[in-house]
Amino acid sequence: MGLRINDTVPNFTAKTDQGEITFHDWIGDNWAILFSHPKDFTPVCTTEFGAVAQLATEWEKRGTKVIGLSVDSADEHVKWKSDIEGFSGATAGFPIIADEDLAVSKAFDMLPAEAYLPDGRTAADSASVRSVFIIAPNKKVQLIMTYPMSVGRNFAEVLRALDALQATYETPIATPANWTTGQDVIIALSLDDAAAKDKFGEFDAKLPYLRTTKAPA
């Protein structure tokens, strides 16, 4: 059975370019983002790693740790980071998991159990290892995005989604389409009007089932 939203993420021990980690211990009490790649030294992935590096202060503001994954060795990751940093002009201070045996990719349902890396492989052999997982401090998956190799990921959207997840985490609200920080939020249907007023004060009932209010501080 595949990994789904609200499932606890697999715990694993793996090599990275910054040493060995145990995933749940590495997350600690933080939010975390795991973003995966099918091969080092590939063009789209290099731009994506650069984008993540450029957002380092934004991840830190949100108490979020980021970690990459690619199905090459830790030594290759170290070499690749030189290209990433030269291209992006930013330090790639996050670790990259060396998933040479595909164990993590399979545990996260990015590859089938029978997948293997053939001799002379290309990125196409692990093309589905192109996902973003946003994980809450309780170690449960909050969001999964998967992209094809031809489409670079929009990390501004990942950041926006992270803001929305953090705003709604363990709070009876949701965010509307295209929501950004500071905009009104939607009151959950689990609260009737009286409970909504008691918890949030005044609200705008645009429809009986669509009630908006100021985002809680």
N, CA, C and O of each residue as an XYZ file, in Angstrom:
868
protein
N       0.850     -1.195      0.000
C       0.000      0.000      0.000
C       0.879      1.236      0.000
O       1.869      1.295      0.729
N       0.522      2.234     -0.821
C       1.337      3.420     -0.969
C       1.210      4.380      0.197
O       0.308      4.258      1.027
N       2.125      5.340      0.249
C       2.121      6.363      1.278
C       1.050      7.392      0.954
O       0.957      7.874     -0.175
N       0.238      7.726      1.961
C      -0.870      8.652      1.771
C      -0.795      9.786      2.791
O      -0.089      9.691      3.795
N      -1.531     10.851      2.518
C      -1.594     11.966      3.448
C      -2.111     11.482      4.794
O      -3.065     10.708      4.869
N      -1.467     11.949      5.852
C      -1.724     11.595      7.260
C      -1.117     10.259      7.673
O      -1.270      9.845      8.822
N      -0.429      9.575      6.755
C       0.364      8.416      7.155
C       1.649      8.895      7.844
O       2.186      9.949      7.505
N       2.127      8.120      8.798
C       3.439      8.390      9.385
C       4.508      8.034      8.360
O       4.465      6.956      7.769
N       5.458      8.922      8.147
C       6.484      8.663      7.142
C       7.385      7.528      7.606
O       7.610      7.366      8.805
N       7.902      6.741      6.666
C       8.839      5.681      7.049
C      10.056      6.257      7.778
O      10.567      7.320      7.426
N      10.498      5.538      8.785
C      11.762      5.890      9.419
C      12.852      5.054      8.756
O      12.627      3.887      8.434
N      13.991      5.619      8.555
C      15.075      4.895      7.880
C      16.402      5.506      8.296
O      16.469      6.651      8.743
N      17.439      4.725      8.142
C      18.806      5.210      8.329
C      19.473      5.213      6.961
O      19.386      4.233      6.221
N      20.136      6.306      6.626
C      20.718      6.408      5.291
C      21.957      7.293      5.318
O      22.125      8.136      6.199
N      22.815      7.079      4.333
C      23.963      7.949      4.132
C      23.515      9.224      3.422
O      22.627      9.195      2.571
N      24.138     10.332      3.782
C      23.967     11.584      3.056
C      25.352     12.175      2.813
O      26.355     11.653      3.300
N      25.398     13.250      2.069
C      26.679     13.922      1.860
C      27.183     14.573      3.139
O      28.330     15.016      3.192
N      26.335     14.640      4.183
C      26.737     15.215      5.467
C      26.825     14.161      6.569
O      26.840     14.494      7.754
N      26.883     12.899      6.178
C      26.977     11.826      7.158
C      25.680     11.038      7.256
O      24.714     11.320      6.548
N      25.670     10.055      8.133
C      24.512      9.174      8.271
C      23.427      9.835      9.122
O      23.724     10.512     10.107
N      22.174      9.632      8.731
C      21.039     10.146      9.505
C      20.038      9.024      9.753
O      19.974      8.055      8.997
N      19.259      9.167     10.820
C      18.036      8.408     11.020
C      16.906      9.411     10.876
O      16.867     10.411     11.593
N      15.992      9.154      9.961
C      15.094     10.195      9.472
C      14.249     10.834     10.568
O      14.219     12.060     10.669
N      13.565     10.050     11.387
C      12.708     10.632     12.422
C      13.525     11.452     13.420
O      13.067     12.497     13.883
N      14.725     10.988     13.752
C      15.590     11.755     14.656
C      16.026     13.055     13.992
O      16.104     14.100     14.638
N      16.308     12.976     12.695
C      16.729     14.172     11.960
C      15.606     15.208     11.929
O      15.870     16.403     12.071
N      14.364     14.773     11.747
C      13.231     15.710     11.750
C      13.088     16.368     13.117
O      12.896     17.580     13.214
N      13.182     15.563     14.172
C      13.017     16.102     15.522
C      11.627     16.673     15.715
O      10.636     16.016     15.395
N      11.541     17.893     16.238
C      10.258     18.559     16.472
C       9.957     19.588     15.395
O       9.148     20.491     15.608
N      10.584     19.463     14.272
C      10.453     20.445     13.193
C       9.454     19.987     12.139
O       9.066     18.820     12.095
N       9.048     20.921     11.296
C       8.469     20.556     10.008
C       9.622     20.126      9.114
O      10.767     20.518      9.339
N       9.325     19.327      8.109
C      10.381     18.858      7.212
C       9.858     18.733      5.791
O       8.676     18.471      5.566
N      10.751     18.923      4.847
C      10.446     18.724      3.426
C      11.491     17.791      2.840
O      12.691     18.062      2.904
N      11.024     16.691      2.268
C      11.874     15.776      1.513
C      11.556     15.965      0.047
O      10.404     15.820     -0.361
N      12.565     16.288     -0.758
C      12.346     16.448     -2.200
C      13.322     15.543     -2.939
O      14.519     15.534     -2.651
N      12.801     14.786     -3.890
C      13.578     13.696     -4.469
C      13.894     13.927     -5.944
O      13.201     14.662     -6.647
N      14.961     13.275     -6.384
C      15.482     13.470     -7.737
C      15.992     12.140     -8.304
O      16.535     11.321     -7.563
N      15.818     11.920     -9.621
C      16.181     10.628    -10.203
C      17.661     10.435    -10.515
O      18.095      9.314    -10.780
N      18.447     11.526    -10.486
C      19.871     11.361    -10.806
C      20.605     12.675    -10.566
O      20.048     13.753    -10.775
N      21.849     12.580    -10.128
C      22.694     13.767    -10.001
C      23.094     14.274    -11.391
O      22.993     13.555    -12.384
N      23.547     15.522    -11.433
C      24.068     16.138    -12.660
C      23.038     16.105    -13.793
O      23.380     15.840    -14.946
N      21.786     16.375    -13.456
C      20.732     16.507    -14.469
C      20.250     17.953    -14.457
O      20.245     18.590    -13.403
N      19.843     18.483    -15.613
C      19.634     19.938    -15.719
C      18.477     20.491    -14.895
O      18.659     21.462    -14.160
N      17.292     19.892    -15.002
C      16.144     20.421    -14.267
C      16.389     20.318    -12.761
O      16.112     21.255    -12.013
N      16.907     19.176    -12.330
C      17.145     18.964    -10.900
C      18.165     19.952    -10.345
O      18.053     20.381     -9.196
N      19.154     20.313    -11.149
C      20.152     21.287    -10.701
C      19.489     22.633    -10.432
O      19.803     23.293     -9.441
N      18.575     23.044    -11.310
C      17.875     24.312    -11.082
C      16.993     24.225     -9.844
O      16.843     25.210     -9.121
N      16.410     23.058     -9.593
C      15.533     22.894     -8.433
C      16.317     22.935     -7.127
O      15.909     23.601     -6.175
N      17.440     22.226     -7.080
C      18.274     22.276     -5.884
C      18.738     23.703     -5.628
O      18.806     24.144     -4.481
N      19.055     24.420     -6.697
C      19.451     25.817     -6.553
C      18.339     26.666     -5.967
O      18.589     27.531     -5.127
N      17.101     26.420     -6.410
C      15.960     27.179     -5.890
C      15.767     26.924     -4.404
O      15.474     27.851     -3.649
N      15.930     25.666     -3.973
C      15.807     25.329     -2.557
C      16.907     26.028     -1.758
O      16.649     26.555     -0.676
N      18.118     26.034     -2.280
C      19.231     26.700     -1.597
C      18.964     28.194     -1.438
O      19.265     28.765     -0.390
N      18.409     28.826     -2.452
C      18.131     30.259     -2.398
C      17.063     30.610     -1.355
O      16.987     31.754     -0.906
N      16.253     29.641     -0.977
C      15.174     29.877     -0.007
C      15.572     29.496      1.425
O      14.703     29.347      2.284
N      16.841     29.342      1.684
C      17.295     28.856      2.991
C      16.722     29.667      4.156
O      16.286     29.090      5.152
N      16.720     30.987      4.041
C      16.218     31.803      5.150
C      14.712     31.635      5.327
O      14.203     31.746      6.441
N      13.997     31.368      4.230
C      12.546     31.165      4.318
C      12.216     29.864      5.039
O      11.295     29.827      5.854
N      12.952     28.807      4.752
C      12.722     27.546      5.462
C      13.005     27.739      6.955
O      12.263     27.253      7.809
N      14.079     28.449      7.245
C      14.456     28.648      8.645
C      13.391     29.436      9.401
O      13.074     29.115     10.547
N      12.836     30.468      8.761
C      11.777     31.270      9.391
C      10.590     30.407      9.788
O       9.908     30.688     10.774
N      10.349     29.360      9.018
C       9.172     28.515      9.227
C       9.483     27.264     10.052
O       8.657     26.357     10.153
N      10.671     27.225     10.633
C      11.036     26.079     11.459
C      11.013     24.777     10.681
O      10.584     23.742     11.191
N      11.478     24.838      9.440
C      11.374     23.701      8.527
C      12.754     23.261      8.053
O      13.549     24.077      7.586
N      13.030     21.976      8.174
C      14.269     21.394      7.685
C      14.012     20.804      6.294
O      12.965     20.200      6.063
N      14.947     20.974      5.384
C      14.806     20.416      4.043
C      15.910     19.406      3.802
O      17.036     19.562      4.275
N      15.563     18.362      3.054
C      16.529     17.319      2.727
C      16.245     16.815      1.321
O      15.097     16.538      0.976
N      17.284     16.697      0.516
C      17.141     16.171     -0.825
C      17.364     14.669     -0.855
O      17.826     14.079      0.121
N      17.038     14.072     -1.956
C      17.297     12.646     -2.193
C      17.608     12.461     -3.659
O      16.926     13.008     -4.526
N      18.640     11.689     -3.930
C      18.938     11.283     -5.298
C      19.540      9.884     -5.251
O      20.158      9.498     -4.258
N      19.356      9.134     -6.324
C      19.762      7.726     -6.304
C      21.205      7.544     -6.774
O      21.520      6.615     -7.519
N      22.070      8.446     -6.325
C      23.503      8.340     -6.555
C      24.211      8.368     -5.208
O      23.566      8.480     -4.165
N      25.533      8.268     -5.227
C      26.313      8.140     -3.998
C      26.496      9.485     -3.298
O      26.308     10.546     -3.894
N      26.863      9.417     -2.027
C      27.142     10.634     -1.266
C      28.312     11.401     -1.877
O      28.306     12.632     -1.886
N      29.309     10.692     -2.383
C      30.446     11.358     -3.026
C      30.002     12.126     -4.267
O      30.473     13.235     -4.521
N      29.091     11.529     -5.038
C      28.563     12.226     -6.212
C      27.768     13.462     -5.795
O      27.819     14.493     -6.465
N      27.032     13.355     -4.686
C      26.268     14.503     -4.195
C      27.190     15.676     -3.870
O      26.875     16.824     -4.182
N      28.330     15.382     -3.241
C      29.280     16.440     -2.898
C      29.756     17.156     -4.162
O      29.828     18.385     -4.196
N      30.080     16.384     -5.195
C      30.530     16.985     -6.458
C      29.422     17.789     -7.111
O      29.658     18.876     -7.637
N      28.193     17.241     -7.074
C      27.054     17.917     -7.705
C      26.764     19.253     -7.022
O      26.391     20.225     -7.679
N      26.936     19.295     -5.714
C      26.649     20.537     -4.995
C      27.519     21.689     -5.493
O      27.100     22.845     -5.444
N      28.701     21.390     -5.961
C      29.557     22.439     -6.513
C      28.874     23.097     -7.711
O      28.888     24.320     -7.842
N      28.277     22.284     -8.584
C      27.525     22.822     -9.729
C      26.302     23.596     -9.263
O      26.019     24.683     -9.768
N      25.574     23.036     -8.296
C      24.346     23.663     -7.797
C      24.645     25.042     -7.229
O      23.941     26.009     -7.522
N      25.677     25.126     -6.425
C      26.017     26.401     -5.791
C      26.570     27.401     -6.796
O      26.304     28.598     -6.693
N      27.342     26.912     -7.774
C      27.842     27.811     -8.810
C      26.722     28.365     -9.663
O      26.751     29.533    -10.048
N      25.733     27.532     -9.963
C      24.600     27.965    -10.787
C      23.694     28.927    -10.037
O      23.270     29.942    -10.590
N      23.391     28.610     -8.769
C      22.375     29.369     -8.027
C      22.932     30.560     -7.258
O      22.191     31.477     -6.905
N      24.248     30.544     -6.996
C      24.826     31.601     -6.188
C      24.440     31.510     -4.725
O      24.527     32.497     -3.995
N      24.010     30.321     -4.288
C      23.584     30.112     -2.901
C      24.197     28.836     -2.365
O      24.470     27.904     -3.122
N      24.416     28.792     -1.058
C      24.974     27.607     -0.421
C      23.903     26.554     -0.247
O      22.841     26.830      0.311
N      24.173     25.344     -0.723
C      23.245     24.218     -0.545
C      23.587     23.530      0.770
O      24.267     22.503      0.785
N      23.110     24.103      1.878
C      23.500     23.635      3.192
C      22.732     22.432      3.692
O      23.055     21.891      4.749
N      21.731     22.004      2.962
C      20.910     20.859      3.363
C      21.567     19.551      2.923
O      22.334     19.542      1.960
N      21.276     18.449      3.615
C      21.839     17.159      3.208
C      21.100     16.565      2.013
O      19.953     16.919      1.739
N      21.769     15.663      1.311
C      21.163     14.905      0.219
C      21.341     13.421      0.517
O      22.464     12.944      0.682
N      20.238     12.702      0.584
C      20.266     11.264      0.844
C      20.848     10.530     -0.354
O      20.491     10.814     -1.497
N      21.739      9.591     -0.094
C      22.311      8.743     -1.140
C      21.500      7.446     -1.197
O      21.788      6.490     -0.476
N      20.503      7.427     -2.049
C      19.572      6.286     -2.107
C      19.983      5.310     -3.208
O      19.199      4.996     -4.103
N      21.230      4.837     -3.122
C      21.759      3.981     -4.189
C      21.028      2.649     -4.297
O      20.926      2.087     -5.388
N      20.522      2.142     -3.190
C      19.818      0.856     -3.231
C      18.309      1.032     -3.432
O      17.561      0.054     -3.434
N      17.873      2.271     -3.597
C      16.462      2.619     -3.855
C      15.536      2.330     -2.667
O      14.315      2.367     -2.812
N      16.102      2.047     -1.513
C      15.274      1.659     -0.370
C      14.331      2.768      0.054
O      13.164      2.514      0.354
N      14.831      3.999      0.081
C      13.980      5.111      0.505
C      12.942      5.426     -0.575
O      11.778      5.671     -0.259
N      13.347      5.421     -1.820
C      12.407      5.677     -2.917
C      11.264      4.674     -2.920
O      10.117      5.028     -3.191
N      11.582      3.422     -2.617
C      10.539      2.387     -2.560
C       9.673      2.558     -1.315
O       8.456      2.386     -1.386
N      10.277      2.892     -0.181
C       9.506      3.074      1.049
C       8.520      4.224      0.922
O       7.448      4.193      1.526
N       8.875      5.241      0.138
C       8.002      6.386     -0.069
C       7.114      6.227     -1.303
O       6.475      7.180     -1.748
N       7.084      5.011     -1.848
C       6.185      4.670     -2.951
C       6.485      5.455     -4.232
O       5.585      5.716     -5.030
N       7.744      5.826     -4.421
C       8.122      6.507     -5.656
C       8.556      5.521     -6.732
O       8.564      5.853     -7.917
N       8.918      4.309     -6.318
C       9.316      3.257     -7.248
C       8.671      1.943     -6.803
O       8.444      1.741     -5.610
N       8.374      1.052     -7.750
C       7.827     -0.255     -7.368
C       8.876     -1.112     -6.678
O      10.075     -0.877     -6.827
N       8.429     -2.093     -5.931
C       9.328     -2.934     -5.131
C      10.375     -3.637     -5.990
O      11.487     -3.891     -5.528
N      10.025     -3.953     -7.240
C      10.949     -4.706     -8.100
C      11.917     -3.809     -8.872
O      12.721     -4.317     -9.654
N      11.863     -2.509     -8.677
C      12.720     -1.589     -9.429
C      14.192     -1.814     -9.093
O      14.541     -2.167     -7.966
N      15.047     -1.604    -10.092
C      16.491     -1.694     -9.887
C      17.163     -0.729    -10.850
O      16.535     -0.241    -11.789
N      18.440     -0.457    -10.614
C      19.189      0.444    -11.472
C      20.074     -0.376    -12.404
O      21.024     -1.013    -11.948
N      19.778     -0.371    -13.698
C      20.582     -1.159    -14.635
C      21.944     -0.513    -14.884
O      22.141      0.668    -14.599
N      22.869     -1.290    -15.412
C      24.154     -0.740    -15.812
C      23.930      0.316    -16.894
O      23.094      0.153    -17.782
N      24.691      1.390    -16.796
C      24.562      2.446    -17.797
C      23.242      3.177    -17.730
O      22.784      3.738    -18.726
N      22.635      3.174    -16.574
C      21.306      3.764    -16.429
C      21.308      5.253    -16.737
O      22.355      5.900    -16.710
N      20.146      5.786    -17.028
C      19.926      7.223    -17.165
C      18.850      7.636    -16.166
O      18.295      6.790    -15.465
N      18.557      8.923    -16.099
C      17.522      9.412    -15.182
C      16.167      8.803    -15.503
O      15.308      8.706    -14.627
N      15.966      8.391    -16.750
C      14.680      7.805    -17.132
C      14.392      6.507    -16.380
O      13.231      6.130    -16.226
N      15.427      5.825    -15.914
C      15.226      4.567    -15.193
C      14.644      4.789    -13.798
O      14.106      3.858    -13.199
N      14.747      6.005    -13.280
C      14.173      6.324    -11.967
C      13.365      7.615    -12.059
O      13.373      8.437    -11.142
N      12.673      7.774    -13.175
C      11.988      9.032    -13.489
C      10.923      9.420    -12.482
O      10.647     10.605    -12.296
N      10.318      8.428    -11.828
C       9.239      8.744    -10.883
C       9.742      9.240     -9.532
O       8.949      9.588     -8.657
N      11.063      9.271     -9.366
C      11.622      9.802     -8.121
C      11.698     11.332     -8.266
O      12.777     11.919     -8.349
N      10.520     11.943     -8.292
C      10.388     13.390     -8.549
C       9.264     13.939     -7.683
O       8.315     14.531     -8.198
N       9.364     13.749     -6.378
C       8.280     14.129     -5.479
C       8.741     15.089     -4.396
O       9.924     15.180     -4.070
N       7.760     15.804     -3.850
C       7.958     16.651     -2.679
C       7.021     16.137     -1.595
O       5.829     15.952     -1.837
N       7.560     15.905     -0.400
C       6.774     15.487      0.753
C       6.934     16.540      1.838
O       8.053     16.825      2.265
N       5.823     17.123      2.289
C       5.861     18.031      3.429
C       5.368     17.256      4.645
O       4.295     16.653      4.620
N       6.157     17.280      5.697
C       5.943     16.424      6.867
C       5.821     17.293      8.112
O       6.638     18.185      8.339
N       4.795     17.028      8.916
C       4.561     17.785     10.148
C       5.466     17.275     11.272
O       6.075     16.213     11.141
N       5.558     18.025     12.377
C       6.386     17.576     13.498
C       5.962     16.230     14.087
O       6.763     15.561     14.741
N       4.708     15.830     13.859
C       4.258     14.515     14.347
C       4.685     13.386     13.419
O       4.282     12.238     13.608
N       5.501     13.708     12.415
C       6.078     12.749     11.464
C       5.045     12.234     10.452
O       5.266     11.205      9.814
N       3.920     12.944     10.304
C       2.894     12.518      9.355
C       2.936     13.364      8.088
O       3.154     14.575      8.139
N       2.724     12.705      6.948
C       2.725     13.392      5.666
C       1.530     14.345      5.590
O       0.392     13.958      5.854
N       1.811     15.592      5.224
C       0.743     16.585      5.078
C       0.438     16.903      3.615
O      -0.670     17.330      3.289
N       1.407     16.698      2.745
C       1.218     17.041      1.328
C       2.217     16.257      0.495
O       3.357     16.047      0.911
N       1.786     15.825     -0.681
C       2.654     15.136     -1.645
C       2.443     15.773     -3.009
O       1.305     15.915     -3.455
N       3.523     16.159     -3.674
C       3.475     16.647     -5.057
C       4.444     15.801     -5.877
O       5.565     15.548     -5.437
N       4.027     15.364     -7.057
C       4.908     14.593     -7.936
C       4.924     15.228     -9.321
O       3.875     15.535     -9.886
N       6.110     15.420     -9.853
C       6.292     16.112    -11.124
C       6.993     15.209    -12.142
O       7.775     14.341    -11.753
N       6.727     15.396    -13.432
C       7.513     14.702    -14.461
C       8.888     15.352    -14.608
O       9.118     16.456    -14.116
N       9.785     14.665    -15.282
C      11.149     15.187    -15.418
C      11.211     16.453    -16.267
O      12.158     17.230    -16.146
N      10.218     16.669    -17.119
C      10.262     17.805    -18.036
C       9.771     19.110    -17.420
O       9.895     20.168    -18.038
N       9.216     19.050    -16.213
C       8.614     20.241    -15.594
C       9.324     20.553    -14.281
O       9.257     19.774    -13.330
N       9.996     21.685    -14.235
C      10.666     22.091    -13.006
C       9.665     22.449    -11.926
O       8.643     23.078    -12.199
N       9.959     22.051    -10.706
C       9.063     22.330     -9.591
C       9.066     23.811     -9.222
O      10.095     24.481     -9.302
N       7.905     24.306     -8.820
C       7.757     25.695     -8.397
C       7.887     25.746     -6.879
O       6.925     25.452     -6.169
N       9.059     26.113     -6.375
C       9.264     26.104     -4.935
C       8.624     27.299     -4.243
O       8.514     27.312     -3.017
N       8.199     28.306     -5.007
C       7.355     29.343     -4.413
C       6.015     28.740     -4.017
O       5.446     29.122     -2.994
N       5.506     27.811     -4.802
C       4.260     27.130     -4.452
C       4.473     26.180     -3.274
O       3.599     26.058     -2.415
N       5.613     25.515     -3.225
C       5.909     24.665     -2.065
C       5.919     25.516     -0.797
O       5.388     25.105      0.235
N       6.516     26.687     -0.876
C       6.565     27.591      0.274
C       5.160     28.062      0.652
O       4.814     28.100      1.833
N       4.354     28.418     -0.341
C       2.970     28.843     -0.086
C       2.180     27.719      0.563
O       1.437     27.951      1.517
N       2.333     26.502      0.052
C       1.625     25.354      0.624
C       2.069     25.098      2.055
O       1.251     24.774      2.916
N       3.365     25.245      2.310
C       3.873     25.084      3.674
C       3.223     26.107      4.605
O       2.825     25.764      5.719
N       3.113     27.354      4.160
C       2.458     28.381      4.974
C       1.020     27.989      5.289
O       0.561     28.145      6.420
N       0.314     27.484      4.290
C      -1.076     27.085      4.490
C      -1.187     25.900      5.442
O      -2.075     25.866      6.293
N      -0.298     24.940      5.301
C      -0.307     23.785      6.197
C      -0.027     24.192      7.637
O      -0.668     23.701      8.567
N       0.925     25.083      7.810
C       1.246     25.519      9.165
C       0.116     26.352      9.767
O      -0.137     26.287     10.970
N      -0.561     27.133      8.927
C      -1.681     27.952      9.415
C      -2.865     27.100      9.849
O      -3.579     27.456     10.787
N      -3.076     25.970      9.168
C      -4.251     25.145      9.435
C      -3.961     23.947     10.329
O      -4.878     23.215     10.700
N      -2.709     23.743     10.675
C      -2.307     22.562     11.442
C      -2.986     22.547     12.806
O      -2.815     23.469     13.603
N      -3.755     21.496     13.070
C      -4.461     21.306     14.341
C      -5.358     22.490     14.695
O      -5.608     22.745     15.873
N      -5.844     23.215     13.684
C      -6.763     24.339     13.853
C      -7.934     24.120     12.900
O      -7.703     23.735     11.754
N      -9.189     24.349     13.322
C     -10.345     24.044     12.468
C     -10.597     25.101     11.392
O     -11.659     25.722     11.344
N      -9.604     25.288     10.541
C      -9.733     26.193      9.410
C      -9.126     25.534      8.181
O      -8.402     24.543      8.277
N      -9.439     26.109      7.021
C      -8.840     25.699      5.754
C      -8.501     26.973      4.985
O      -8.922     28.063      5.371
N      -7.745     26.838      3.905
C      -7.414     28.007      3.090
C      -8.067     27.886      1.719
O      -8.124     26.794      1.153
N      -8.562     29.002      1.178
C      -9.193     28.971     -0.140
C      -8.159     28.904     -1.263
O      -6.953     28.961     -1.025
N      -8.652     28.784     -2.469
C      -7.773     28.767     -3.639
C      -6.893     30.014     -3.664
O      -7.343     31.121     -3.370
N      -5.632     29.804     -4.023
C      -4.666     30.884     -4.208
C      -4.355     31.666     -2.931
O      -3.833     32.779     -2.996
N      -4.672     31.093     -1.783
C      -4.449     31.786     -0.509
C      -2.972     32.074     -0.289
O      -2.107     31.266     -0.626
N      -2.703     33.243      0.285
C      -1.360     33.574      0.749
C      -1.467     34.125      2.168
O      -2.537     34.543      2.610
N      -0.341     34.118      2.866
C      -0.313     34.535      4.263
C      -0.936     35.917      4.449
O      -0.631     36.850      3.705
N      -1.806     36.038      5.441
C      -2.463     37.304      5.753
C      -3.883     37.402      5.218
O      -4.662     38.239      5.676
N      -4.225     36.556      4.255
C      -5.578     36.573      3.710
C      -6.533     35.796      4.610
O      -6.119     35.009      5.461
N      -7.840     36.044      4.392
C      -8.852     35.361      5.194
C      -8.821     33.859      4.958
O      -8.396     33.380      3.907
N      -9.283     33.134      5.968
C      -9.321     31.669      5.905
C     -10.768     31.196      5.994
O     -11.675     31.974      6.288
N     -10.964     29.917      5.736
C     -12.282     29.302      5.763
C     -12.478     28.557      7.083
O     -11.594     27.824      7.528
N     -13.624     28.747      7.695
C     -13.936     28.045      8.945
C     -14.388     26.625      8.612
O     -15.207     26.421      7.715
N     -13.857     25.658      9.331
C     -14.172     24.250      9.077
C     -15.651     23.965      9.313
O     -16.278     24.575     10.180
N     -16.202     23.039      8.540
C     -17.604     22.653      8.680
C     -17.874     21.894      9.973
O     -19.030     21.683     10.342
N     -16.818     21.484     10.659
C     -17.002     20.790     11.937
C     -17.530     21.733     13.018
O     -18.003     21.274     14.058
N     -17.454     23.040     12.784
C     -17.977     24.028     13.721
C     -19.291     24.589     13.204
O     -19.354     25.035     12.058
N     -20.349     24.579     14.022
C     -21.571     25.255     13.614
C     -21.376     26.756     13.812
O     -20.336     27.189     14.309
N     -22.366     27.541     13.428
C     -22.203     28.994     13.471
C     -21.908     29.504     14.879
O     -21.091     30.407     15.060
N     -22.570     28.928     15.865
C     -22.358     29.385     17.234
C     -20.933     29.080     17.691
O     -20.277     29.923     18.303
N     -20.461     27.875     17.393
C     -19.109     27.503     17.778
C     -18.078     28.327     17.007
O     -17.033     28.689     17.546
N     -18.383     28.619     15.739
C     -17.471     29.426     14.928
C     -17.345     30.840     15.498
O     -16.249     31.395     15.574
N     -18.482     31.411     15.897
C     -18.444     32.766     16.463
C     -17.721     32.768     17.796
O     -16.985     33.704     18.106
N     -17.927     31.729     18.582
C     -17.267     31.642     19.879
C     -15.753     31.546     19.730
O     -15.002     32.110     20.526
N     -15.313     30.820     18.693
C     -13.871     30.596     18.523
C     -13.193     31.728     17.761
O     -12.088     32.140     18.113
N     -13.854     32.234     16.713
C     -13.198     33.197     15.824
C     -13.787     34.600     15.885
O     -13.207     35.524     15.315
N     -14.915     34.789     16.553
C     -15.562     36.090     16.547
C     -16.388     36.259     15.282
O     -17.025     35.310     14.825
N     -16.382     37.431     14.726
C     -17.186     37.690     13.530
C     -16.652     36.922     12.327
O     -15.447     36.718     12.181
N     -17.578     36.503     11.470
C     -17.187     35.843     10.227
C     -18.154     36.237      9.124
O     -19.233     36.768      9.385
N     -17.755     35.970      7.898
C     -18.550     36.319      6.714
C     -19.086     35.031      6.101
O     -18.319     34.224      5.576
N     -20.399     34.838      6.166
C     -21.028     33.643      5.580
C     -21.352     33.918      4.121
O     -22.436     34.407      3.802
N     -20.427     33.608      3.250
C     -20.621     33.837      1.819
C     -21.639     32.851      1.250
O     -22.399     33.181      0.339
N     -21.642     31.640      1.797
C     -22.620     30.596      1.515
C     -22.829     29.864      2.839
O     -21.984     29.976      3.727
N     -23.911     29.128      3.002
C     -24.109     28.436      4.279
C     -22.926     27.547      4.665
O     -22.661     27.344      5.850
N     -22.225     27.024      3.676
C     -21.100     26.125      3.935
C     -19.747     26.779      3.669
O     -18.712     26.119      3.752
N     -19.749     28.086      3.346
C     -18.501     28.789      3.059
C     -18.448     30.059      3.905
O     -19.005     31.097      3.549
N     -17.753     29.936      5.046
C     -17.661     31.026      6.003
C     -16.190     31.420      6.160
O     -15.336     30.582      6.449
N     -15.919     32.691      5.967
C     -14.533     33.145      6.055
C     -14.342     34.056      7.255
O     -15.275     34.704      7.728
N     -13.098     34.085      7.734
C     -12.754     34.908      8.881
C     -11.282     35.296      8.766
O     -10.537     34.751      7.952
N     -10.886     36.252      9.602
C      -9.475     36.632      9.628
C      -8.630     35.444     10.098
O      -9.039     34.676     10.969
N      -7.479     35.318      9.517
C      -6.589     34.240      9.927
C      -6.174     34.438     11.382
O      -5.806     35.546     11.772
N      -6.229     33.374     12.192
C      -5.790     33.505     13.581
C      -4.327     33.939     13.647
O      -3.523     33.581     12.786
N      -3.999     34.698     14.659
C      -2.616     35.173     14.808
C      -1.708     33.972     15.062
O      -0.498     34.135     15.219
